Amino acid sequence: MLSRVANQIYWLGRYLERAENYARFIDVNFNLMQDLPMDMKEQWLPLVAATGDLDLFNAKHGNFDRQEVMFFLAFDSENPNSMLSAVTKARENARIIRENLSKETWEKVNELYYMLKEGCDKKVWKKEDPRKFFENVKNQILLIYGLADATVARTEGWYFRQLGQMLERADKTSRILDVKYHILLPSALEVGTPLDFLHWTALLKSVTGFNTYRRLYGTIDPSGVVEFLVLNKYFPRSIYFCLKEAEKYLHFISENNSGGFKNSAEKAMGELKSRLEFSEVNDIISLGLHEYLDTLQLKINHISDLIDINFFRLKENKDVPSHFAQ
């Protein structure tokens, strides 16, 4: 496979996952704001802070009201990470590599693009209740995933898409969890209160993990939620699970059947996965949740850079199988 094609498939997976997670962010935060006490101000700043685009938002907008944040995260074409920007890039990548996709997958990606354009034209962010729109976006992307699962051969293209999707999901789960850090409660006395419980519940619902968490852990408490979203070995949106899957696909791509690592991307991925595998939730909390997640995001970004270097950027690299040469 040409490295150019592999790169586009990889980023198709990342862009779709990014758009789906942003839809989750907005939908769940909107629900949370509806449940807050009447005297509490809506908190939309944490959503922007968690995406890493706080400086860009501050340069373009004066305050963190609901409509401005929704527009910025969902429809602002000048925000390179907005849902519309991500879906536009995903559609362009899919168009270029249509021969590597099933007809149905391309059609649904195209429909998703026009769904976002229509939402932008109708100014969905100004509606009294925009939740149905964001629910539809999530469902459309999940439909694309289902079609890909059912129709795409498990070859190199499939592995690259899955690798991109899993890395993006690990990053966004860490950012969803970091939202809780940025939501400053009125005082330390609020910890453990119904308001605190409401925040943790919203967090679990944002990853569609509320019912699974209750079955596995029972009572909702901070350490349990952190363990569930960071270290759980079975929940498909936990950071550890995503990295374990990403490492598996990376081994398939590198034709590494003997364990260990064949390139710098595999080495960095294995080190981070192993660190998580042998961590305990008390280690995370003692270090500080925000600090831990910040470091984790930097390491995931570093792995993404190494994947680019090893598979997409270099024309010749002895660590890379020859069939990935440009």
N, C-alpha and C positions, 0 to 999 in steps of 0.2 A: 504494500500500500504506500502511495506517495505521502510524504510527511505533511504536505499541504492539505490533503484530504483528511488525514488523521487529525490534524489540528482543528479543522472545521467541525468534524464530528465530535471531538472532545469538547469544544466550546458550545456546540449545540446542546449537549447535555448540561453544561454549566449554566447557560443562559435560561433554559427552561426551568431548571431547579431554582434559579435566583428569582424568576418571576413568580413562581408558585409560592416561595417563602415570603416574598413581599406581600402577596395577596393574603397570606396567613397573618403576617404582622398586623396589617391594617384591619382585617376583619375581626381578629380577636381583641385588638386594642379598642376598637369601636364598641364591641360588646362590653368590655370592661368599663369603659366610660359611662355606659348606660346604667351600670350597677353601682357606681360610686355614690356616696352620700351627697345630698343636694348641695351642701356647703363646701364641697371639695371641687377645686378647679381641675378641668380635664388636663391630663398629662400626655402631650404628644411629643415633647422634646426627646424623651427616652428612645422613641422609635427611630428618630433621625440619628441620635448618638450611636445607637447599636449598629446602624448600617455603615458607619464610618464616614458619612458624608456631611458631618456637622458644619465644617468650614464652608463647603459649597452652599449649604442651605443659608447660613448666616450672610453670605455674600449676596444672596438673591432675595431674601425675605426678611421682613421686619420682626415677625413674631411667630410663635409656634401654635397658631390656632389650627383647628381641625382641618379646615378646608385647604389651607396653605400646605400643611404637611401631607395630606392625601394627594394633592396635585403633584407635589415634589416627588413623592415616592412612587406614584402610579403613572403619571402622564407627562411629566416634564421631560421633553426631548433633550433639554440641555443638561439633564442629570444622566450621566452615562450608565448609572445603575438602576434607573427607574424601571418599572414593569414594562412600559412602552419601549424604552430603549433596549432592554434585554430581549423582548419578543421580536423587535425589529431585526436585531442582530441574529437571533435564532432562525428567523424566517429566511434571511439572506444566506446564512450558512446552509440551511436545508435546500434552498433553491440551487445553490452551486453544486451540491452533492446529491441531487435527486436520484441519480442512478444507484446510490448506496442506500436509499430509503425505500420502504414500500410506498405504493401509491396512496394508501390510506393515511399513512403517517404524514406525508407531505400535505395532504388535503386538510388534516386537522391542525397542523401548524399554521397553515394559511388562514384557516378559520379563526384561530386564536388571534392572529395579527389583526384581522378585521374586527374582531370583538373588542380589542383594545382601542382601535381607531374610532369605532362607534361610541365607545364609552367616553372617549376624549371629546368627540363632537357634541355629545349630549351633556357634557360637563357633570359626569357622575359624582365628582367630589363635592358638588354643591347640593346634592340631593339630601333630603332629610334622613333617609335610611338607605345607604348604598350597599348594604351587606349582600344583597342578592347578586349584585354584579361581581363582587370579589369571590363569592362562592362559585359562581359560574366559571370564572377564570381558573380557580383551583381544579374544578371538575374537568375542565377541558384539558388541562395539562396532565391530570391523572389518566384521562382517556388516551392521550398521546403515549404515555408510558405503557399503558395496557396494550395498545396496538403494537408498539415496538416489541414488547415482551412476547407477543403472540405471533409476530410475522417476520422478525429480523433474525437471520442466521447468526449463530454464535461464532463470529469470526473476528478479525482484528478491529473492524469498525465498531462492532458491538462492544468490545472491551474498552475502546477509547471513550465511547459515549457513557458507559457505566462508570468509568474512572472519573470523568468530569463531573457526573452527577453526584457521586459519593463524596468527592472532595468539596464540592459546593455545599452539599447538605451538612457535612461536618462543620464547615465554617459558619453556616447560617444557624445551626443548632446552638453553637457557642454564642452567637450574637443574640439569639432569642433569650437565652439564659442570662446574658449580660444585661438585658433590658431590666431585669429585676433589680440589679445593682443600681441602675440609673434612676429607678423610681424611688425617690426619697420620701419615705413616710413622714407624716407630720412630726413624729417624735419617736424615740426608741421605745416608748411605752406601747406603741402600736404593734410591735412585733408579737406575733402569736394571737392577735386579735382577729375578729372576722374580716377586717379589711386586709390584713396580711394574708389570711387564708384565701381571700378573693383573688389577690395577685398571683399566688402560686397556682391556683386553679386555672386562671386565665393562661398562665404560662404553659401548663400541661395541655390545655385545649388547643393552643397554637400549634402544637406538633401532633395533634390528634392522639395524644397519649394519656388522656385523663382516665379512661376506663381501664386501660392496660396497667397503669400505675396503681390504681385502687386494688386491682386483682393481685398484683405482685407485692405491694407494700402496705396496703391498707390505709392507715392514717397519713394525711398529707402533712409533711414537715419538711423544712428546708434541706436538711441533710439527705433525706430520702429522695427528694426531687433532683438534687444535684447528682447523686449517685446514679439515678435512673437515666438522666439525660447525658451524663458524661461517661460513665463506666459500665453501664448495663451491657451484657454480652448478647442479649437476645432482642432488644427493642431496635427496630430497623432505622430509627432516627437518632439513636444515641451516637455520640462522637466516636466512641470506641468501635461500635459496630460498623459505622461508615468507613473508618480508617482500615479496619480489618478487611472489608470488602474491596476497598480501593487498592490495598496491597495485593490482594488476590488477582485483581484484573491487571495490575502492573506486572506481576509475575507472568501472566499469560502473554502479555504484549512482549515482554523481554525473552520469552521462551525459557524461563527459569524454572526448571523442574527439580532442582537439587537443593532448594532452600538458600539461605544467605542472600547475597545481593550481587547483581551483575553491573549496576551503574549507581551513580550518586543519588538518583531519585529513589531507587529501591532502598538504599542504605538509610536515607533520611526518613522514609516512610516506616521502615522496620523499627528504627530507633524510637520514633514517636509512638507507634502502636504498642511497642513493648513497654514503654514508660507508662502508658495508660493501663495496659493489661495488669501491671503489678502495682498500681496505685490504689489507695484507699480513700474514701470520701473525706476522712479526717485530715489526710495530707493536703487535700485541696482547700478545705475550710481554714486550716491553720496557716496556709500560705496567703490566703485571701482570695475569694472567688474571682473578683474582677482582675486581680493581678495574674491569677492562674489562666483565666480565659484569654487575657490579652497576649500572654506568652504563647498560648496554644494557637491563636489566630496567626501570629507571626510565623510560627513553625509551619502551619498549613500553607501560608503564602510562599514560604521558602520552598516547600515541596512542589508547589505549582510552578515556580520558577525553574526548578531542576527538571521537571517534566518537559517544560518548554525547551530547555537547553539540550536535553538528551534526545528528544524525539522530533522536535519541530524546527529548531533553529539551525543546527549544524548539518552540513552536507555530508560530512564524514566524521564518524566517531567510532572508535574500535569497540566501545562499550555497547553500541547500538546494533541490533541485527541489520544486515545489509538491505533487507527489503523495506527499511524505513528511510533509506537514502533519498534525498530530493531528486 
